[in-house]
Amino acid sequence: MDLVGKVGKAAAQAGRRDLVRRLIQTRDRLRDPHVRVIIVGEFKQGKSKLVNALVNAPACPVDDDIATTVPTIVGYAPEPSATVLVQPEGEEKGEPQRKVIPITELAEYVSAKGNPDNVRRIVSAEVLLPREILRGGLRIVDSPGVGGLDSRSALLTLSALSSAHAVILVSDASQEYTEPEMQFLRHAMRVSPNVAAVLAKTDLYPSWREIEQIDKDHLARIGEIPIFSVSSDLRLLAADTRDAELNDESGFPALVTHLRHQILERAEDIHERSAMHDLASVVDQLTITLRSELTALVDPEESPRLIVQLEEAKARADEFRSRSARWQVTLTDGVADLIADMEHDLRDRLRKVQREAEASIDAGDPGPIWDSITDWLNERVSSAVSETFVWTDERARWLSEQVAELFMEGEESIPAIDVADAAGVLDPVDAISGLDEGRMSAAEKIFIGVRGSYGGVLMVGLATGLIGLPLINPLSLLAGIVVGRRAFREDMGARLTRRQAEAKNIVRRHIDEVVFQAGKQLKDRLRLVQRAARDHFGALADELHRSFTEAMSAAKQAAGIDSGKRDERIKVLRVQLRQLDALRSRISAPVPQEQAAIGMQEPAAISR
């Protein structure tokens, strides 16, 4: 922050408001070092109690009949407080309003018991506590549980991963990982830079070590994901009794070490590198102007050659700004190709889902099991959309890296646009329509049978009447029964065929609606990628262009300075250059870092 202030002052004295604006953004990033860690998992796996055990406070409501339905963010503040974001009625897209609430009433806002179906229209909740583990900027997000992580509601959880520094999947020790949990982990690894797993409630299941080993084998097949076996109850008991041995037995010291070293310190390194890059770029651009003017003053004979070099550099900066620049062409063509590939990928995945659904419909009567088919279809559609969003996010990041490499040889960072953010993707999609179960009352069955048997009775009765038998006789009645059964079977077959055709039409309409809505969302987000990259590199090109323009202008003006003022101006420029060189050396020097405390080994530290 001290370097940012001094470099910003130098940029302001030089009249470079564009560089000052850039440093203001750098300062804002340093002032907000929040590192978001999202806790995810299915319902009743122990996520909220895990958060409480980490911070040693009842930050999230926990009970046997309480399920979290609203994301709850736990962060640091000198004084405890709680707030909720409330969406105003009738303003689905409006700005949520912040409301301060007592911490003791938090459960009334974030749980299914106190806020069923989110009738209070709560967007999220925030709890701030004076806890040492949170002081470094750590913000833990307790996300709502999802029933089967492959379901439609998992899209909301997946949407938050790309904006988080780390993800922790919580699963209790009652059983090994399910396939939806493994699928979610695979998605998380492709979106989030840091993924870990927690095996909770080890104190309740004696065979938790066997489950831990099975889970490790599952994780080894998809990548390097650390797993921590913990007991939140033991951790909370250790904090109450200040028992360090019990705290070690809870398994939390290893998890706390992971949070501090693998997440917090890594995020700090990223923030530091980003700030140093901005500072070095600004100092170098300020130095160009001063050094060019000083060279022209000290050695006038070199001025023509210096001006030629600056003109060439300015021409290159102009090329960067033009739409025909390689990075601009690559960005435009890459986004167009990515949109086409994304549409094909989404349609291909959903066509496979449609074929599977139609095959299951043809295999039997969809009416009695339509609810099961609807649930299955929702899960498969959500899974397909999630895969496309994650794949598109990977491709968008790769494209951004290619553009950065073309813009300049060194590394360049651009604002991250979370293409994998799937929040609200399926909101405009209507629910799958209902289907007639095909059940008939006894009266309907009798009516169909009588209607079919009438013709048989009449035909056989007339034929037997030629030999003197009455219209209704045993033979005509038998014929009526046979014909009636056949008519009943044909009617039932026709009804089944109509239900199957109707079910297929419902599936096709739903798939078309998903393709339409999800495709529009992805196109919009890819356009955001294009605009963000264009604006970022365009701003850098404008800064470079202005720096070379001012340097060339300063060199030309130096030739016209009076000899009396020349020496004085040289002294001023040398002082300013020494100041910039000193700042540049501080920027390049390694910054010493204090080692964070590992775990909680002392009983007193547990209570903090």
Number of C-alpha atoms within 10 A of each C-alpha: 12 8 16 20 14 15 24 24 13 20 21 15 10 13 11 18 13 17 24 20 14 17 21 15 13 21 18 11 15 17 10 9 16 21 22 24 25 25 25 27 28 21 18 22 20 21 30 27 25 25 21 21 23 22 23 22 17 14 28 24 19 18 9 6 9 15 20 26 25 22 22 26 24 25 26 22 14 10 9 15 16 21 19 24 17 18 19 15 9 7 9 10 8 10 11 17 12 16 11 12 15 10 18 11 12 21 19 14 24 28 23 19 16 19 18 13 11 16 10 16 17 21 18 21 25 23 22 20 19 17 20 14 21 21 15 18 18 23 24 24 26 27 23 27 25 21 15 18 26 23 19 22 19 26 24 17 23 24 22 21 28 23 18 18 21 26 27 22 21 25 26 26 26 17 16 19 19 14 12 18 19 17 15 22 23 16 19 22 20 17 28 17 14 20 24 21 23 24 27 27 23 23 15 13 14 10 13 21 14 13 19 22 13 15 21 18 11 15 19 12 9 13 11 12 17 16 21 19 24 26 25 27 19 22 28 24 16 23 22 13 14 18 19 19 12 17 26 18 15 24 20 23 20 17 20 17 17 18 20 21 15 13 22 23 18 16 21 17 12 11 16 16 12 16 22 19 17 17 24 18 17 25 21 14 19 23 21 18 21 22 18 23 26 23 17 21 26 14 10 14 12 12 21 13 10 20 20 12 14 22 16 13 18 22 15 15 21 15 15 24 21 14 13 11 16 15 24 22 14 17 22 17 12 19 21 16 11 18 19 12 14 21 18 14 19 20 21 13 17 23 16 13 20 20 14 14 21 18 12 14 20 16 10 12 18 23 19 14 13 18 15 11 18 17 14 15 22 19 20 22 24 23 24 21 27 25 19 23 29 24 18 23 24 16 18 24 17 12 20 25 16 15 23 20 14 16 20 12 8 9 10 16 14 17 11 15 20 24 27 29 25 25 16 14 21 21 11 12 17 11 11 16 12 12 17 12 15 13 9 9 7 8 9 11 13 13 12 17 22 18 16 21 24 17 16 20 25 17 15 20 22 16 14 17 14 10 8 9 15 13 19 15 14 14 15 25 19 15 20 25 18 17 21 23 17 15 18 21 14 12 15 16 12 12 14 19 14 12 20 22 15 15 25 20 13 16 22 18 15 21 20 15 16 24 20 15 16 23 21 14 19 23 19 14 19 23 17 16 25 22 14 17 24 20 14 16 22 19 15 20 21 16 20 22 21 18 24 24 19 20 26 25 16 20 26 19 13 21 17 10 13 9 11 8 9 16 14 10 17 17 12 12 18 14 12 17 19 12 15 20 15 11 19 21 12 14 17 12 9 8 9 6 7 6 9 12 12 15 20 20 15 13 18 12 13 23 18 14
